[in-house]
Amino acid sequence: MEITQKEVEHVAKLARLDIGEDEKGTFARQLSAVLTYMDQLKEVETAGVEPTTTVLPAVNVFRDDVVRPSLPREQALANAPEQSEGFFSVPRILEDR
């Protein structure tokens, strides 16, 4: 499927992208190549192929939760620009209502 530079301009406008004249030709060729490949994929016989979410076997990659000693509060707050009552003090970002 061939994409024109006018169509590239339209998509760029919708995406609020400012692209140069030289980029329009490049993007038109690249998008055309992608859509041409998608057309080729439409021709592949997929009847009887079960849908999958991944081609690799699913393995749990998370480590076990183990209770370990954490950083002491004094050490964690040592370089804090501001602290209050043993906690980090940060500027308020929400107004009171």
N, CA, C and O atoms as a Tinker XYZ file with bonds, in Angstrom:
   388  protein
     1  N      0.848000   -1.176000    0.000000    73     2
     2  CA     0.000000    0.000000    0.000000    64     1     3
     3  C      0.889000    1.233000    0.000000    63     2     4     5
     4  O      1.805000    1.345000    0.815000    81     3
     5  N      0.627000    2.130000   -0.886000    73     3     6
     6  CA     1.462000    3.320000   -1.038000    64     5     7
     7  C      0.884000    4.492000   -0.236000    63     6     8     9
     8  O     -0.286000    4.839000   -0.399000    81     7
     9  N      1.699000    5.098000    0.623000    73     7    10
    10  CA     1.319000    6.260000    1.413000    64     9    11
    11  C      1.879000    7.497000    0.732000    63    10    12    13
    12  O      3.053000    7.532000    0.362000    81    11
    13  N      1.042000    8.510000    0.569000    73    11    14
    14  CA     1.479000    9.747000   -0.076000    64    13    15
    15  C      2.022000   10.727000    0.961000    63    14    16    17
    16  O      1.788000   10.582000    2.161000    81    15
    17  N      2.747000   11.720000    0.471000    73    15    18
    18  CA     3.259000   12.745000    1.371000    64    17    19
    19  C      2.114000   13.544000    1.979000    63    18    20    21
    20  O      2.223000   14.024000    3.108000    81    19
    21  N      1.023000   13.691000    1.245000    73    19    22
    22  CA    -0.150000   14.403000    1.765000    64    21    23
    23  C     -0.728000   13.646000    2.967000    63    22    24    25
    24  O     -1.141000   14.261000    3.950000    81    23
    25  N     -0.755000   12.310000    2.886000    73    23    26
    26  CA    -1.242000   11.515000    4.006000    64    25    27
    27  C     -0.292000   11.615000    5.204000    63    26    28    29
    28  O     -0.734000   11.646000    6.352000    81    27
    29  N      1.002000   11.665000    4.930000    73    27    30
    30  CA     1.983000   11.843000    6.001000    64    29    31
    31  C      1.762000   13.189000    6.678000    63    30    32    33
    32  O      1.812000   13.280000    7.905000    81    31
    33  N      1.519000   14.232000    5.897000    73    31    34
    34  CA     1.243000   15.557000    6.463000    64    33    35
    35  C      0.003000   15.513000    7.348000    63    34    36    37
    36  O     -0.025000   16.122000    8.418000    81    35
    37  N     -1.030000   14.786000    6.896000    73    35    38
    38  CA    -2.270000   14.688000    7.668000    64    37    39
    39  C     -2.027000   13.982000    9.008000    63    38    40    41
    40  O     -2.493000   14.446000   10.049000    81    39
    41  N     -1.301000   12.869000    8.980000    73    39    42
    42  CA    -0.999000   12.138000   10.209000    64    41    43
    43  C     -0.140000   12.998000   11.129000    63    42    44    45
    44  O     -0.362000   13.020000   12.340000    81    43
    45  N      0.834000   13.703000   10.571000    73    43    46
    46  CA     1.693000   14.564000   11.379000    64    45    47
    47  C      0.877000   15.672000   12.036000    63    46    48    49
    48  O      1.125000   16.029000   13.187000    81    47
    49  N     -0.091000   16.213000   11.312000    73    47    50
    50  CA    -0.946000   17.260000   11.875000    64    49    51
    51  C     -1.782000   16.701000   13.018000    63    50    52    53
    52  O     -1.919000   17.343000   14.059000    81    51
    53  N     -2.346000   15.499000   12.832000    73    51    54
    54  CA    -3.142000   14.873000   13.888000    64    53    55
    55  C     -2.305000   14.600000   15.134000    63    54    56    57
    56  O     -2.787000   14.731000   16.259000    81    55
    57  N     -1.048000   14.221000   14.921000    73    55    58
    58  CA    -0.143000   13.924000   16.037000    64    57    59
    59  C      0.557000   15.175000   16.551000    63    58    60    61
    60  O      1.358000   15.118000   17.484000    81    59
    61  N      0.244000   16.299000   15.929000    73    59    62
    62  CA     0.863000   17.585000   16.286000    64    61    63
    63  C      2.391000   17.516000   16.203000    63    62    64    65
    64  O      3.105000   17.972000   17.097000    81    63
    65  N      2.866000   16.930000   15.097000    73    63    66
    66  CA     4.294000   16.825000   14.839000    64    65    67
    67  C      4.677000   17.810000   13.753000    63    66    68    69
    68  O      3.971000   17.949000   12.754000    81    67
    69  N      5.777000   18.481000   13.945000    73    67    70
    70  CA     6.298000   19.389000   12.936000    64    69    71
    71  C      7.419000   18.654000   12.211000    63    70    72    73
    72  O      8.506000   18.473000   12.760000    81    71
    73  N      7.152000   18.234000   10.978000    73    71    74
    74  CA     8.162000   17.490000   10.224000    64    73    75
    75  C      8.561000   18.294000    8.995000    63    74    76    77
    76  O      7.752000   19.021000    8.419000    81    75
    77  N      9.813000   18.153000    8.608000    73    75    78
    78  CA    10.336000   18.873000    7.458000    64    77    79
    79  C      9.987000   18.193000    6.150000    63    78    80    81
    80  O      9.498000   17.064000    6.133000    81    79
    81  N     10.243000   18.889000    5.058000    73    79    82
    82  CA     9.931000   18.358000    3.726000    64    81    83
    83  C     10.711000   17.084000    3.429000    63    82    84    85
    84  O     10.174000   16.152000    2.830000    81    83
    85  N     11.984000   17.039000    3.847000    73    83    86
    86  CA    12.789000   15.847000    3.585000    64    85    87
    87  C     12.295000   14.647000    4.384000    63    86    88    89
    88  O     12.426000   13.506000    3.941000    81    87
    89  N     11.726000   14.903000    5.562000    73    87    90
    90  CA    11.216000   13.816000    6.393000    64    89    91
    91  C      9.916000   13.228000    5.837000    63    90    92    93
    92  O      9.633000   12.046000    6.032000    81    91
    93  N      9.145000   14.039000    5.159000    73    91    94
    94  CA     7.871000   13.565000    4.614000    64    93    95
    95  C      8.084000   12.406000    3.647000    63    94    96    97
    96  O      7.361000   11.411000    3.693000    81    95
    97  N      9.067000   12.536000    2.781000    73    95    98
    98  CA     9.366000   11.466000    1.834000    64    97    99
    99  C      9.852000   10.205000    2.531000    63    98   100   101
   100  O      9.467000    9.091000    2.176000    81    99
   101  N     10.714000   10.403000    3.540000    73    99   102
   102  CA    11.240000    9.265000    4.300000    64   101   103
   103  C     10.118000    8.532000    5.019000    63   102   104   105
   104  O     10.024000    7.306000    4.959000    81   103
   105  N      9.260000    9.300000    5.703000    73   103   106
   106  CA     8.151000    8.683000    6.438000    64   105   107
   107  C      7.170000    8.013000    5.494000    63   106   108   109
   108  O      6.623000    6.960000    5.821000    81   107
   109  N      6.938000    8.602000    4.334000    73   107   110
   110  CA     6.017000    7.998000    3.361000    64   109   111
   111  C      6.548000    6.632000    2.918000    63   110   112   113
   112  O      5.789000    5.666000    2.830000    81   111
   113  N      7.850000    6.554000    2.641000    73   111   114
   114  CA     8.443000    5.271000    2.234000    64   113   115
   115  C      8.393000    4.252000    3.372000    63   114   116   117
   116  O      8.055000    3.088000    3.154000    81   115
   117  N      8.727000    4.692000    4.578000    73   115   118
   118  CA     8.737000    3.774000    5.714000    64   117   119
   119  C      7.333000    3.254000    6.021000    63   118   120   121
   120  O      7.149000    2.055000    6.232000    81   119
   121  N      6.349000    4.143000    6.045000    73   119   122
   122  CA     4.977000    3.714000    6.324000    64   121   123
   123  C      4.449000    2.811000    5.217000    63   122   124   125
   124  O      3.725000    1.854000    5.491000    81   123
   125  N      4.799000    3.103000    3.989000    73   123   126
   126  CA     4.387000    2.250000    2.870000    64   125   127
   127  C      4.969000    0.850000    3.026000    63   126   128   129
   128  O      4.282000   -0.141000    2.776000    81   127
   129  N      6.230000    0.764000    3.438000    73   127   130
   130  CA     6.875000   -0.534000    3.625000    64   129   131
   131  C      6.189000   -1.327000    4.736000    63   130   132   133
   132  O      6.000000   -2.537000    4.607000    81   131
   133  N      5.817000   -0.657000    5.820000    73   131   134
   134  CA     5.135000   -1.330000    6.928000    64   133   135
   135  C      3.787000   -1.860000    6.459000    63   134   136   137
   136  O      3.454000   -3.016000    6.721000    81   135
   137  N      3.007000   -1.034000    5.769000    73   135   138
   138  CA     1.687000   -1.462000    5.319000    64   137   139
   139  C      1.776000   -2.554000    4.255000    63   138   140   141
   140  O      0.922000   -3.439000    4.210000    81   139
   141  N      2.785000   -2.502000    3.409000    73   139   142
   142  CA     2.981000   -3.560000    2.415000    64   141   143
   143  C      3.268000   -4.884000    3.120000    63   142   144   145
   144  O      2.751000   -5.926000    2.718000    81   143
   145  N      4.081000   -4.845000    4.157000    73   143   146
   146  CA     4.385000   -6.057000    4.911000    64   145   147
   147  C      3.124000   -6.584000    5.607000    63   146   148   149
   148  O      2.911000   -7.795000    5.667000    81   147
   149  N      2.301000   -5.691000    6.125000    73   147   150
   150  CA     1.051000   -6.113000    6.758000    64   149   151
   151  C      0.142000   -6.797000    5.739000    63   150   152   153
   152  O     -0.540000   -7.767000    6.069000    81   151
   153  N      0.130000   -6.298000    4.507000    73   151   154
   154  CA    -0.657000   -6.945000    3.453000    64   153   155
   155  C     -0.143000   -8.370000    3.190000    63   154   156   157
   156  O     -0.933000   -9.283000    2.947000    81   155
   157  N      1.178000   -8.550000    3.239000    73   155   158
   158  CA     1.751000   -9.884000    3.055000    64   157   159
   159  C      1.317000  -10.812000    4.191000    63   158   160   161
   160  O      1.023000  -11.984000    3.959000    81   159
   161  N      1.276000  -10.292000    5.408000    73   159   162
   162  CA     0.877000  -11.116000    6.549000    64   161   163
   163  C     -0.584000  -11.540000    6.450000    63   162   164   165
   164  O     -0.952000  -12.608000    6.940000    81   163
   165  N     -1.417000  -10.720000    5.824000    73   163   166
   166  CA    -2.830000  -11.074000    5.658000    64   165   167
   167  C     -2.998000  -12.325000    4.796000    63   166   168   169
   168  O     -4.003000  -13.026000    4.911000    81   167
   169  N     -2.031000  -12.605000    3.943000    73   167   170
   170  CA    -2.111000  -13.747000    3.036000    64   169   171
   171  C     -1.702000  -15.068000    3.690000    63   170   172   173
   172  O     -1.909000  -16.131000    3.105000    81   171
   173  N     -1.132000  -15.018000    4.881000    73   171   174
   174  CA    -0.684000  -16.224000    5.566000    64   173   175
   175  C     -1.904000  -16.987000    6.080000    63   174   176   177
   176  O     -2.809000  -16.403000    6.676000    81   175
   177  N     -1.915000  -18.294000    5.840000    73   175   178
   178  CA    -3.016000  -19.144000    6.294000    64   177   179
   179  C     -2.891000  -19.362000    7.800000    63   178   180   181
   180  O     -1.905000  -19.936000    8.263000    81   179
   181  N     -3.872000  -18.913000    8.561000    73   179   182
   182  CA    -3.817000  -19.029000   10.013000    64   181   183
   183  C     -4.934000  -19.904000   10.580000    63   182   184   185
   184  O     -5.092000  -19.993000   11.798000    81   183
   185  N     -5.701000  -20.542000    9.718000    73   183   186
   186  CA    -6.767000  -21.411000   10.203000    64   185   187
   187  C     -6.165000  -22.550000   11.005000    63   186   188   189
   188  O     -5.203000  -23.181000   10.566000    81   187
   189  N     -6.715000  -22.812000   12.155000    73   187   190
   190  CA    -6.236000  -23.901000   12.997000    64   189   191
   191  C     -5.064000  -23.531000   13.885000    63   190   192   193
   192  O     -4.599000  -24.370000   14.657000    81   191
   193  N     -4.571000  -22.305000   13.802000    73   191   194
   194  CA    -3.467000  -21.864000   14.653000    64   193   195
   195  C     -4.070000  -21.227000   15.900000    63   194   196   197
   196  O     -4.828000  -20.261000   15.814000    81   195
   197  N     -3.723000  -21.778000   17.054000    73   195   198
   198  CA    -4.267000  -21.246000   18.294000    64   197   199
   199  C     -3.576000  -19.936000   18.667000    63   198   200   201
   200  O     -2.361000  -19.798000   18.525000    81   199
   201  N     -4.366000  -18.981000   19.143000    73   199   202
   202  CA    -3.757000  -17.711000   19.558000    64   201   203
   203  C     -2.882000  -17.905000   20.796000    63   202   204   205
   204  O     -3.194000  -18.713000   21.670000    81   203
   205  N     -1.800000  -17.162000   20.854000    73   203   206
   206  CA    -0.901000  -17.237000   22.007000    64   205   207
   207  C     -0.583000  -15.837000   22.491000    63   206   208   209
   208  O     -0.674000  -14.870000   21.734000    81   207
   209  N     -0.212000  -15.735000   23.746000    73   207   210
   210  CA     0.204000  -14.439000   24.274000    64   209   211
   211  C      1.710000  -14.283000   24.214000    63   210   212   213
   212  O      2.230000  -13.168000   24.235000    81   211
   213  N      2.411000  -15.414000   24.139000    73   211   214
   214  CA     3.864000  -15.380000   24.057000    64   213   215
   215  C      4.341000  -16.665000   23.387000    63   214   216   217
   216  O      3.683000  -17.702000   23.469000    81   215
   217  N      5.465000  -16.585000   22.742000    73   215   218
   218  CA     6.005000  -17.775000   22.096000    64   217   219
   219  C      6.977000  -18.512000   23.012000    63   218   220   221
   220  O      7.384000  -19.635000   22.716000    81   219
   221  N      7.344000  -17.888000   24.112000    73   219   222
   222  CA     8.274000  -18.496000   25.060000    64   221   223
   223  C      7.497000  -19.055000   26.243000    63   222   224   225
   224  O      6.427000  -18.544000   26.571000    81   223
   225  N      8.011000  -20.088000   26.883000    73   223   226
   226  CA     7.308000  -20.614000   28.059000    64   225   227
   227  C      7.297000  -19.577000   29.182000    63   226   228   229
   228  O      8.301000  -18.911000   29.435000    81   227
   229  N      6.160000  -19.451000   29.844000    73   227   230
   230  CA     6.032000  -18.482000   30.927000    64   229   231
   231  C      6.669000  -19.042000   32.191000    63   230   232   233
   232  O      6.335000  -20.142000   32.632000    81   231
   233  N      7.585000  -18.278000   32.767000    73   231   234
   234  CA     8.272000  -18.675000   33.977000    64   233   235
   235  C      8.223000  -17.500000   34.946000    63   234   236   237
   236  O      8.441000  -16.354000   34.555000    81   235
   237  N      7.937000  -17.789000   36.204000    73   235   238
   238  CA     7.909000  -16.735000   37.203000    64   237   239
   239  C      9.342000  -16.262000   37.460000    63   238   240   241
   240  O     10.186000  -17.039000   37.906000    81   239
   241  N      9.607000  -15.001000   37.182000    73   239   242
   242  CA    10.963000  -14.473000   37.334000    64   241   243
   243  C     11.127000  -13.668000   38.616000    63   242   244   245
   244  O     12.185000  -13.087000   38.860000    81   243
   245  N     10.074000  -13.633000   39.438000    73   243   246
   246  CA    10.162000  -12.874000   40.674000    64   245   247
   247  C     10.861000  -13.684000   41.756000    63   246   248   249
   248  O     10.684000  -14.899000   41.845000    81   247
   249  N     11.636000  -13.023000   42.557000    73   247   250
   250  CA    12.295000  -13.703000   43.668000    64   249   251
   251  C     11.307000  -13.826000   44.826000    63   250   252   253
   252  O     10.317000  -13.097000   44.886000    81   251
   253  N     11.577000  -14.735000   45.728000    73   251   254
   254  CA    10.754000  -14.902000   46.917000    64   253   255
   255  C     10.912000  -13.687000   47.820000    63   254   256   257
   256  O     12.001000  -13.125000   47.932000    81   255
   257  N      9.824000  -13.288000   48.460000    73   255   258
   258  CA     9.902000  -12.216000   49.446000    64   257   259
   259  C     10.595000  -12.745000   50.689000    63   258   260   261
   260  O     10.160000  -13.731000   51.285000    81   259
   261  N     11.663000  -12.091000   51.070000    73   259   262
   262  CA    12.410000  -12.487000   52.251000    64   261   263
   263  C     12.601000  -11.253000   53.110000    63   262   264   265
   264  O     13.028000  -10.206000   52.622000    81   263
   265  N     12.285000  -11.378000   54.388000    73   263   266
   266  CA    12.459000  -10.254000   55.297000    64   265   267
   267  C     13.953000  -10.073000   55.535000    63   266   268   269
   268  O     14.645000  -11.006000   55.942000    81   267
   269  N     14.437000   -8.870000   55.278000    73   267   270
   270  CA    15.841000   -8.556000   55.492000    64   269   271
   271  C     15.938000   -7.229000   56.234000    63   270   272   273
   272  O     15.003000   -6.430000   56.198000    81   271
   273  N     17.034000   -6.995000   56.890000    73   271   274
   274  CA    17.197000   -5.696000   57.552000    64   273   275
   275  C     17.236000   -4.588000   56.499000    63   274   276   277
   276  O     17.831000   -4.748000   55.433000    81   275
   277  N     16.600000   -3.479000   56.810000    73   275   278
   278  CA    16.597000   -2.358000   55.879000    64   277   279
   279  C     17.576000   -1.285000   56.345000    63   278   280   281
   280  O     18.214000   -1.407000   57.391000    81   279
   281  N     17.672000   -0.248000   55.547000    73   279   282
   282  CA    18.563000    0.863000   55.846000    64   281   283
   283  C     18.085000    1.561000   57.119000    63   282   284   285
   284  O     16.893000    1.844000   57.244000    81   283
   285  N     18.969000    1.840000   58.051000    73   283   286
   286  CA    18.547000    2.558000   59.262000    64   285   287
   287  C     17.993000    3.942000   58.906000    63   286   288   289
   288  O     18.479000    4.593000   57.981000    81   287
   289  N     16.991000    4.375000   59.637000    73   287   290
   290  CA    16.328000    5.650000   59.348000    64   289   291
   291  C     17.328000    6.808000   59.324000    63   290   292   293
   292  O     17.271000    7.658000   58.435000    81   291
   293  N     18.219000    6.842000   60.271000    73   291   294
   294  CA    19.188000    7.943000   60.339000    64   293   295
   295  C     20.056000    7.990000   59.078000    63   294   296   297
   296  O     20.354000    9.069000   58.566000    81   295
   297  N     20.460000    6.821000   58.583000    73   295   298
   298  CA    21.286000    6.764000   57.378000    64   297   299
   299  C     20.472000    7.169000   56.140000    63   298   300   301
   300  O     20.985000    7.839000   55.244000    81   299
   301  N     19.209000    6.756000   56.104000    73   299   302
   302  CA    18.354000    7.106000   54.970000    64   301   303
   303  C     18.112000    8.618000   54.921000    63   302   304   305
   304  O     18.050000    9.198000   53.837000    81   303
   305  N     17.977000    9.246000   56.060000    73   303   306
   306  CA    17.693000   10.682000   56.121000    64   305   307
   307  C     18.949000   11.546000   56.158000    63   306   308   309
   308  O     18.849000   12.773000   56.177000    81   307
   309  N     20.115000   10.934000   56.168000    73   307   310
   310  CA    21.365000   11.674000   56.338000    64   309   311
   311  C     21.555000   12.767000   55.292000    63   310   312   313
   312  O     22.031000   13.850000   55.634000    81   311
   313  N     21.204000   12.526000   54.039000    73   311   314
   314  CA    21.404000   13.529000   52.990000    64   313   315
   315  C     20.109000   14.214000   52.557000    63   314   316   317
   316  O     20.082000   14.901000   51.537000    81   315
   317  N     19.056000   14.033000   53.315000    73   315   318
   318  CA    17.781000   14.661000   52.959000    64   317   319
   319  C     17.904000   16.168000   53.121000    63   318   320   321
   320  O     18.405000   16.637000   54.143000    81   319
   321  N     17.451000   16.945000   52.120000    73   319   322
   322  CA    17.520000   18.400000   52.244000    64   321   323
   323  C     16.700000   18.903000   53.430000    63   322   324   325
   324  O     17.092000   19.850000   54.111000    81   323
   325  N     15.555000   18.257000   53.668000    73   323   326
   326  CA    14.715000   18.625000   54.813000    64   325   327
   327  C     14.109000   17.358000   55.397000    63   326   328   329
   328  O     13.762000   16.421000   54.678000    81   327
   329  N     13.992000   17.355000   56.717000    73   327   330
   330  CA    13.339000   16.239000   57.385000    64   329   331
   331  C     12.549000   16.772000   58.563000    63   330   332   333
   332  O     12.843000   17.830000   59.119000    81   331
   333  N     11.530000   15.997000   58.925000    73   331   334
   334  CA    10.681000   16.417000   60.031000    64   333   335
   335  C     10.201000   15.184000   60.775000    63   334   336   337
   336  O      9.572000   14.306000   60.184000    81   335
   337  N     10.489000   15.115000   62.054000    73   335   338
   338  CA    10.037000   14.035000   62.922000    64   337   339
   339  C     10.400000   12.650000   62.380000    63   338   340   341
   340  O      9.608000   11.713000   62.488000    81   339
   341  N     11.595000   12.521000   61.798000    73   339   342
   342  CA    12.062000   11.234000   61.317000    64   341   343
   343  C     11.562000   10.856000   59.934000    63   342   344   345
   344  O     11.685000    9.698000   59.534000    81   343
   345  N     10.999000   11.807000   59.190000    73   343   346
   346  CA    10.494000   11.548000   57.843000    64   345   347
   347  C     11.075000   12.565000   56.869000    63   346   348   349
   348  O     11.532000   13.632000   57.279000    81   347
   349  N     11.059000   12.232000   55.573000    73   347   350
   350  CA    11.436000   13.195000   54.550000    64   349   351
   351  C     10.383000   14.295000   54.526000    63   350   352   353
   352  O      9.188000   14.011000   54.611000    81   351
   353  N     10.805000   15.520000   54.412000    73   351   354
   354  CA     9.886000   16.647000   54.304000    64   353   355
   355  C      9.975000   17.180000   52.881000    63   354   356   357
   356  O     11.051000   17.541000   52.405000    81   355
   357  N      8.827000   17.222000   52.209000    73   355   358
   358  CA     8.793000   17.677000   50.817000    64   357   359
   359  C      7.810000   18.825000   50.688000    63   358   360   361
   360  O      6.889000   18.940000   51.497000    81   359
   361  N      7.990000   19.682000   49.679000    73   359   362
   362  CA     7.065000   20.799000   49.503000    64   361   363
   363  C      5.657000   20.303000   49.170000    63   362   364   365
   364  O      5.485000   19.291000   48.490000    81   363
   365  N      4.678000   21.019000   49.651000    73   363   366
   366  CA     3.280000   20.700000   49.369000    64   365   367
   367  C      2.995000   20.967000   47.897000    63   366   368   369
   368  O      3.411000   21.997000   47.366000    81   367
   369  N      2.298000   20.062000   47.234000    73   367   370
   370  CA     1.966000   20.268000   45.822000    64   369   371
   371  C      0.467000   20.412000   45.605000    63   370   372   373
   372  O      0.037000   20.845000   44.536000    81   371
   373  N     -0.329000   20.057000   46.601000    73   371   374
   374  CA    -1.783000   20.194000   46.487000    64   373   375
   375  C     -2.242000   21.275000   47.453000    63   374   376   377
   376  O     -1.742000   21.381000   48.572000    81   375
   377  N     -3.185000   22.059000   47.010000    73   375   378
   378  CA    -3.719000   23.106000   47.869000    64   377   379
   379  C     -4.796000   22.535000   48.780000    63   378   380   381
   380  O     -5.467000   21.562000   48.435000    81   379
   381  N     -4.953000   23.157000   49.957000    73   379   382
   382  CA    -6.060000   22.766000   50.834000    64   381   383
   383  C     -7.363000   23.204000   50.203000    63   382   384   385
   384  O     -7.445000   24.266000   49.587000    81   383
   385  N     -8.372000   22.384000   50.361000    73   383   386
   386  CA    -9.675000   22.736000   49.764000    64   385   387
   387  C    -10.642000   23.095000   50.847000    63   386   388
   388  O    -11.795000   23.422000   50.562000    81   387
